[in-house]
Amino acid sequence: MKKSFLSLFALLLLSVPVMAQAIAKGYYRVKNWKTESYIMLTDYKTTGVNWNATSYDVHALRTRYGFERVCNDPSSVYYIENVGGTNYNLKGQGKSVHDFVGRYLTVRHVAGTSQSIYTASGIYEGIEVYLMATYDPYDMEADGMLTTQKASDPATGSYANELKWWWVKPVSANDDDNYFGIQPEVTVSGKRYAPFYASFPFTPAASGMKVYTVTKVDGNMAVYTEVQGRVAGGTPVIIACPGATPSDNRINLDLQDGTKPAGNLLVGEYFNSSDFYEPGDFHYNALPWDAATMRILGITKEGKLGFIKSTALKTIPRNKAYLTVSADAPDEITLMTQAEYEEEKARAVTITARSYSREYGEANPVFEYDVNQGTMTGEPTLTCEATPSSPVGTYPIVIGKGTVTNSQFTAIDGTLTVTKAPLTITAKSYTIKQNESLPAFEADYAGFKLGETASTLAVQPVLNGKLPETTYIPVGTYEITVSGAESQNYDIAYVAGTLTVMEADPVTLTAVNATMVYGDALPEFTFTVSGGELQGTPAITCEANAQSPVGTYDIVIAAGNVAYPNLVLVNGILTVTPASLTASVGNYKRLQGESNPEFVINYKGFKNGEDASVFIAAPTATCEATADSAPGSYDIIVSGGEALNYEFAYVNGVLEVIETQGIAAVTDRFDKPVDIYTLDGRCIRRATTTMTGLPRGLYIVDGRKVVVR
């Protein structure tokens, strides 16, 4: 792709008046007459230029105020050469106008001014345009940009003409106002150095200034070689500076180029500045800095001049020489002369650390080394970050220089391999009885290091008794296995244990004796336990029921859902006792002279729907009163009952013999309604006029005793 270089006068092509004052071939800086800002070439474009437009892209050009800011900057220097008539070729930062547009430029002197004041303009489609500096009317000294301005446009403030006037001043080491000097960047042991890369050839002007290239890189050493005489343009170099400021370190910019020194390993970039804009704005050339493969001039850790690794840079510094290296190159490369290099090589020594292996938890062995090349003076150090507690793995045995005085010291590290330590896990053995709970199986450990315990295992072991799946384990001996532990630092072995199961102690279940009354429901049977505790409930049965006659019956106890391997069962006795049967006779009344009534015995307490038919002997009711007995009360005695399943209780009655004197005769009707009561005061008829239908007996009617026969 053709790269379009936008130089100072890239806009000014063709058809301009002949210059009144010619510009001699040489190197110049261009400074605005009004703003006193210098033009800087900070970029180059990868896009073409539209020469038919009346406004042009000049973003590659910037202005910077103050000579001290440009006196050491190659982007402020332009080579101007007349190529015939009014045609000029302009070069800067390795590019020329003719290289990328195929044309030359013309300029014109500003009439009535110094010979070095010019304007730059061109006629395009009948319109003349000028190269102008932008400005801040409140800060004329501020950095700025360049623009193009049509002559027909309104004046830009009161400085329209002055802003398009330019000083074109030659660069000379003897000109205190327009010299080129080198700014030192690195100071080592009182000596100052600067990395430098410019498109123009030069020779040192300051006394004591020297120029070097790098011609060899060997590990952490690099050889620099002095360049005699003229330095060819485009040569990246290191410059030894006699003074601390650019004014102390001036160079002559030569019109004639030189021959580039052979074998120079330094490289450089013309464009890569982010002074004005970051990439993505108007800055096109920003190559990233790669800390792995690039080294910049600096000071090594030993305080020597060298090329060092930088992690602070984002882009390759413009107009600076640097060194490219392989990705595995050391971070620091010390600069030295060829003689120093040869001396260092002669003093080179190579040693190798021996490799070792040990178990985890052990102390490191005494590290030793072998000298493979050269004669070593002093003793190196051998260190390893591994400690007894370092986990299994490999660790470098690092060789340090120690007291070794050989400047070229090559060390080959060894390796410490930490292996797993042996660890034995043994399942403990146990003895239990059948009725006892299984113990919580545990293990013993042999081989832990550093006071560690089982808690350090990544996965805990699993202990398992190979037992039958029953509630109570049969008597015997069973294996307890252990397995499954994991550890980064231990090689684990396992030893099984045993579980010995003995017969359980006997447990006695005794059914509790009970009684029940004939005809009642069976009682709730209970039991007692002796000799231990049980889970579950035994089964208790008895053949007796509510119809079972008086007697004794076995209360049979069985295991039920009690699962116990040594169970003793003791039955109980259910005693059925006679039911209580009450035989009672009521109270009776009769008149004196009458025979006793038939005494009726009533029964209470029969069971199972039984009646008097179950009697072996029925009870009788007797009374000593006779028809001749005097009025009064006589006991009615109940006795003599006998039954298989009943025990009799007797309730006697009373016979009351009533005197007949004063008792009215019965009448069928009364001449008025009356109430009729029994002798005990119970009303049996109300407001009646007859006693017809009443049973025989004595009644109270209208306050009188009346007998019904």
Disulfide bonds with the S-S distance in Angstrom:
none
